[in-house]
Amino acid sequence: MKTKIYTFIQYILPHKLLSRLVNKLMRVKVKWIKNFIIKRIAKSYKVNMNEAYSSNLDDYPHFNAFFTRQLKAGVRPIDNSKDVIISPVDGAISQCGDINQGRIFQAKGFEFSVQELLACDKNTADFYQDGKFATIYLSPKDYHRMHAPVDCTVTKTVHVPGRLFSVAKWTAENIPRLFARNERLVCYLDTEFGQVAYILVGAIMVSSMETVFNGLVTPPYAKQVTDVPLVGKTTLNKGDEVGRFNMGSTVILLFPPGAVALENSLTENKAVKLGEKIATILQ
């Protein structure tokens, strides 16, 4: 009953108004306010400050700067083996596996189509038919910068409008087509084994996404499916920074058929770290 009530609340919450308010709060520069918020979040979620580039709270002008903090050099070694695809983020595997008949498994019998996730035409969606996918959830305790899973060139990015439901495990288990309903940025990566779709999924209180090749994407929120101009660095080496979530969310990777084999160890809820091997390139 409690889960049903929480799910109902998710539907009626003014997602974007709340996200705008949190966006402003997370950028308050009053020292005692921002330090209080940082300390409470760090303690509540057991954030490992030993990994942060700076553990001095005064070095962060506001909470969002702390939330998108840089890590110390070397704490996330990148597996640079030529045939390895790495996790692009710190997080936990929500789901991963085969794309069956153009559909992606979400949780507890819920699924959604590649076409609705990418907001694309049938030909683009069919490219991933019988391919692989990996969905990685970033919690508030995680490092919130995103990186390239493989050497690539960004060829196109598409801003897709939607809601801002929570993307936590319990909402994935209770809200149908969750990731295809939330606002998101679809990034197409050209690689040596074909095109990879790299999807950044927004969530409640996650009112801002930015990338090195688009700059700030949200806000403003999209009103229609829109191609976002590429204005920055588009050629990336494995492990290079792609962008950052301003608050927690989810990344989804789609791979073409016959291109990769996912690691057998990738099971639901398994923690992964940036730079760790998640798949082997087969071609």
C-alpha positions as CSV (number, residue, x, y, z in Angstrom):
1,M,0.0,0.0,0.0
2,K,2.8,2.4,0.9
3,T,4.4,1.8,-2.6
4,K,1.1,2.5,-4.3
5,I,0.7,5.8,-2.4
6,Y,4.3,6.8,-3.3
7,T,3.7,5.9,-6.9
8,F,0.5,7.9,-7.1
9,I,2.3,10.9,-5.6
10,Q,4.9,10.6,-8.4
11,Y,2.2,11.1,-10.9
12,I,0.7,14.2,-9.3
13,L,3.9,16.0,-8.3
14,P,4.7,19.2,-10.3
15,H,8.0,17.6,-11.5
16,K,9.5,20.6,-13.3
17,L,8.5,23.2,-10.8
18,L,10.2,21.2,-8.0
19,S,13.2,20.7,-10.2
20,R,13.5,24.4,-10.9
21,L,13.3,25.1,-7.1
22,V,15.9,22.5,-6.4
23,N,18.1,23.9,-9.2
24,K,18.1,27.3,-7.4
25,L,18.6,25.8,-3.9
26,M,21.6,23.7,-5.0
27,R,23.3,26.9,-6.2
28,V,22.9,29.0,-3.1
29,K,26.3,30.4,-2.2
30,V,25.6,31.4,1.4
31,K,28.4,29.5,3.2
32,W,26.6,28.1,6.2
33,I,23.6,27.0,4.1
34,K,25.6,25.2,1.4
35,N,28.0,23.6,3.9
36,F,25.0,22.4,6.0
37,I,23.4,20.8,2.9
38,I,26.7,19.2,1.8
39,K,27.4,17.7,5.3
40,R,23.9,16.3,5.6
41,I,23.9,14.7,2.1
42,A,27.5,13.4,2.5
43,K,26.5,11.8,5.9
44,S,23.1,10.4,4.8
45,Y,24.4,8.8,1.7
46,K,27.9,7.9,3.0
47,V,29.8,9.8,0.3
48,N,33.4,8.8,0.1
49,M,35.1,12.2,0.4
50,N,38.6,10.6,0.3
51,E,38.1,10.1,-3.4
52,A,37.1,13.8,-4.1
53,Y,39.7,16.1,-5.6
54,S,39.1,18.3,-2.5
55,S,37.6,17.3,0.8
56,N,37.5,20.9,2.0
57,L,33.9,22.1,1.8
58,D,35.0,25.7,1.4
59,D,36.4,24.8,-2.0
60,Y,32.8,24.2,-3.3
61,P,31.0,27.5,-4.0
62,H,27.6,25.7,-3.8
63,F,26.1,22.3,-3.3
64,N,25.9,21.5,-7.1
65,A,29.7,22.1,-7.4
66,F,30.1,19.4,-4.6
67,F,27.6,17.1,-6.3
68,T,29.5,17.2,-9.6
69,R,32.8,17.1,-7.9
70,Q,36.0,16.0,-9.6
71,L,37.8,12.9,-8.4
72,K,41.4,12.6,-7.5
73,A,43.7,11.5,-10.3
74,G,44.0,7.7,-10.4
75,V,41.1,6.7,-8.2
76,R,39.2,5.4,-11.3
77,P,41.7,3.6,-13.5
78,I,40.5,3.1,-17.0
79,D,40.7,-0.4,-18.6
80,N,42.4,0.6,-21.9
81,S,42.4,-2.8,-23.4
82,K,41.5,-2.4,-27.1
83,D,38.6,-4.9,-27.0
84,V,37.1,-3.5,-23.7
85,I,34.0,-1.3,-23.2
86,I,34.1,0.4,-19.8
87,S,31.4,1.6,-17.5
88,P,30.9,5.3,-18.3
89,V,29.8,6.1,-14.7
90,D,29.7,5.1,-11.1
91,G,26.4,3.4,-10.3
92,A,24.5,0.2,-10.1
93,I,23.2,-2.0,-12.9
94,S,19.4,-1.6,-13.1
95,Q,19.1,-4.1,-15.9
96,C,21.1,-5.3,-18.9
97,G,20.9,-8.0,-21.6
98,D,19.4,-8.5,-25.0
99,I,17.2,-6.2,-27.0
100,N,14.3,-8.5,-27.9
101,Q,12.1,-7.7,-30.8
102,G,13.0,-4.0,-30.4
103,R,12.1,-3.9,-26.8
104,I,14.1,-3.3,-23.6
105,F,13.4,-4.9,-20.2
106,Q,12.8,-2.4,-17.4
107,A,11.7,-4.3,-14.3
108,K,8.9,-6.7,-13.0
109,G,7.4,-7.3,-16.4
110,F,7.7,-3.7,-17.6
111,E,9.4,-3.0,-20.9
112,F,9.6,-0.2,-23.5
113,S,10.6,0.0,-27.2
114,V,13.9,1.3,-28.6
115,Q,11.9,3.5,-30.9
116,E,10.1,5.3,-28.1
117,L,13.3,5.6,-25.9
118,L,15.2,7.2,-28.8
119,A,12.2,9.1,-30.2
120,C,13.5,8.1,-33.6
121,D,12.3,6.6,-36.9
122,K,11.9,2.9,-37.4
123,N,15.1,2.5,-39.4
124,T,17.2,4.0,-36.6
125,A,15.4,1.8,-34.0
126,D,15.9,-1.3,-36.2
127,F,19.6,-0.8,-36.1
128,Y,19.6,-2.0,-32.5
129,Q,17.3,-5.0,-33.2
130,D,18.8,-8.0,-31.3
131,G,21.6,-5.9,-29.9
132,K,22.5,-5.4,-26.2
133,F,21.6,-2.8,-23.6
134,A,22.9,-1.8,-20.2
135,T,21.0,0.5,-17.8
136,I,23.0,2.1,-15.0
137,Y,21.4,4.0,-12.1
138,L,23.4,6.7,-10.3
139,S,22.3,7.3,-6.7
140,P,23.0,10.5,-4.8
141,K,26.2,9.1,-3.3
142,D,27.8,8.4,-6.6
143,Y,30.3,10.4,-8.7
144,H,28.1,12.3,-11.1
145,R,30.2,12.9,-14.2
146,M,29.8,10.8,-17.2
147,H,32.5,9.5,-19.5
148,A,33.0,7.8,-22.9
149,P,32.7,4.0,-22.7
150,V,34.9,3.5,-25.8
151,D,36.9,5.6,-28.3
152,C,34.2,7.4,-30.3
153,T,33.0,10.5,-32.2
154,V,29.7,12.1,-31.2
155,T,27.7,12.5,-34.4
156,K,24.3,13.7,-33.2
157,T,22.4,14.5,-30.0
158,V,18.6,14.7,-29.5
159,H,16.8,16.4,-26.6
160,V,13.5,14.5,-25.9
161,P,10.8,16.1,-23.7
162,G,9.1,14.2,-21.0
163,R,8.3,13.9,-17.3
164,L,10.7,13.8,-14.4
165,F,9.7,10.8,-12.4
166,S,12.2,9.4,-9.9
167,V,14.4,6.7,-11.5
168,A,15.0,4.8,-8.2
169,K,14.5,1.0,-8.2
170,W,11.0,1.2,-6.7
171,T,9.8,3.5,-9.4
172,A,11.3,1.4,-12.2
173,E,9.3,-1.5,-10.7
174,N,6.0,0.5,-10.6
175,I,5.9,3.0,-13.4
176,P,5.5,1.5,-16.9
177,R,7.9,2.7,-19.6
178,L,9.7,4.9,-17.1
179,F,12.9,5.7,-19.0
180,A,10.9,6.3,-22.2
181,R,8.7,8.8,-20.4
182,N,11.3,11.0,-18.7
183,E,13.1,13.9,-20.3
184,R,16.4,12.7,-21.8
185,L,19.3,13.4,-24.1
186,V,20.1,10.8,-26.7
187,C,23.7,10.9,-27.9
188,Y,24.8,8.9,-30.9
189,L,28.4,7.7,-30.8
190,D,30.3,6.5,-33.9
191,T,32.7,3.7,-33.0
192,E,34.8,1.1,-34.8
193,F,32.1,-1.5,-34.2
194,G,29.1,0.6,-35.2
195,Q,26.8,3.3,-33.7
196,V,26.2,3.3,-30.0
197,A,23.3,5.1,-28.4
198,Y,24.2,6.8,-25.1
199,I,21.1,8.0,-23.3
200,L,21.2,10.4,-20.4
201,V,17.8,10.1,-18.5
202,G,16.7,13.0,-16.4
203,A,14.8,12.5,-13.1
204,I,12.9,14.4,-10.4
205,M,15.2,17.0,-8.8
206,V,17.6,16.5,-11.7
207,S,16.8,19.6,-13.6
208,S,20.1,20.1,-15.3
209,M,22.2,18.1,-17.7
210,E,25.3,19.4,-19.6
211,T,27.8,17.8,-21.9
212,V,31.2,18.8,-23.3
213,F,29.8,18.8,-26.9
214,N,26.5,20.6,-26.2
215,G,27.2,22.8,-23.1
216,L,24.1,23.2,-20.8
217,V,21.2,21.2,-22.3
218,T,18.6,21.6,-19.5
219,P,17.2,23.9,-18.4
220,P,15.3,25.0,-20.4
221,Y,13.0,21.9,-20.7
222,A,12.2,20.6,-24.2
223,K,8.8,21.1,-25.6
224,Q,9.4,18.9,-28.6
225,V,12.0,16.5,-29.9
226,T,14.9,18.7,-30.9
227,D,18.4,18.1,-32.4
228,V,20.9,19.9,-30.1
229,P,23.8,21.6,-31.9
230,L,27.3,20.1,-31.4
231,V,29.4,23.1,-30.3
232,G,32.3,21.5,-28.3
233,K,34.6,18.5,-28.3
234,T,33.1,15.6,-30.2
235,T,36.0,13.2,-30.7
236,L,36.5,11.3,-27.4
237,N,38.9,8.7,-26.1
238,K,37.7,6.0,-23.8
239,G,37.4,7.5,-20.3
240,D,37.2,11.2,-21.5
241,E,34.5,13.2,-19.8
242,V,31.2,13.4,-21.6
243,G,29.2,15.6,-19.2
244,R,27.5,15.7,-15.8
245,F,24.2,15.2,-14.1
246,N,23.3,17.9,-11.7
247,M,21.7,15.5,-9.2
248,G,21.3,11.7,-9.7
249,S,19.9,9.8,-12.6
250,T,20.3,7.0,-15.1
251,V,22.5,6.2,-18.2
252,I,21.4,3.7,-20.8
253,L,23.7,2.2,-23.5
254,L,22.5,0.5,-26.6
255,F,24.8,-1.6,-28.8
256,P,24.2,-3.0,-32.3
257,P,23.7,-6.8,-32.8
258,G,26.8,-9.0,-32.8
259,A,29.0,-6.1,-31.7
260,V,29.6,-6.8,-28.0
261,A,29.3,-9.4,-25.3
262,L,28.2,-8.1,-21.9
263,E,30.2,-9.4,-18.8
264,N,28.4,-12.3,-17.1
265,S,29.0,-10.6,-13.8
266,L,26.6,-7.7,-14.7
267,T,23.5,-8.7,-12.7
268,E,20.7,-6.5,-11.3
269,N,21.9,-4.1,-8.5
270,K,25.6,-4.9,-9.1
271,A,27.7,-1.9,-8.3
272,V,30.0,-0.7,-11.1
273,K,32.7,2.0,-11.2
274,L,33.8,4.3,-13.9
275,G,36.6,2.6,-15.9
276,E,35.6,-1.0,-15.1
277,K,35.0,-3.5,-17.9
278,I,31.4,-4.1,-18.7
279,A,31.6,-5.6,-22.1
280,T,33.9,-7.1,-24.8
281,I,34.0,-5.9,-28.4
282,L,33.5,-8.9,-30.7
283,Q,34.1,-7.3,-34.1
